[in-house]
Amino acid sequence: MWKLEENIQRDIEKAQENIDLYGGHVLKAPNKHEIRTGVTIAARFADKLRRTAFAAFSGVVPKEEILRATVDLNKRIYEKLVSMGVKKLDIVRISVEATVENGRVNFGEPRVEWFLPYTEVQKRIEECEKKLTDFKEKIQSLLREISQS
């Protein structure tokens, strides 16, 4: 049986899922936004963030300010991706909060979600298990040496 409340709740959940997957921006409070890339390859994050920023802030602040702010943000995100070991074709989702004050856009600390393929996750688990096994063997060897002394 069709129930209005259930359908509305389902639609709200689907809308949130759509926002999470495909990016965009959300007004969280007056002059406080959240900018999202959606799921994308790492090489394309800068374009998606810049386009979303222009969509969110056009008419609010000058285009030059939007460009300045996104260039600074993209540098920070790039450095973060490199330090994490993210490759150009890896799948990521980036979100960042932004405020508009005195005609300037200020971005907070970006949040990067890195999606690894199952095979990569399995490979990393195996590497960790091997390191753990080696570590256990070293500890057991040291314990034997101590007990023999």
PyMOL commands that set and color helices and strands:
alter all, ss='L'
color gray80, all
select helices_A, chain A and resi 4-22+42-57+63-84+118-148
alter helices_A, ss='H'
color red, helices_A
select strands_A, chain A and resi 24-29+32-41+91-101+104-107+111-115
alter strands_A, ss='S'
color yellow, strands_A
deselect
rebuild
show_as cartoon
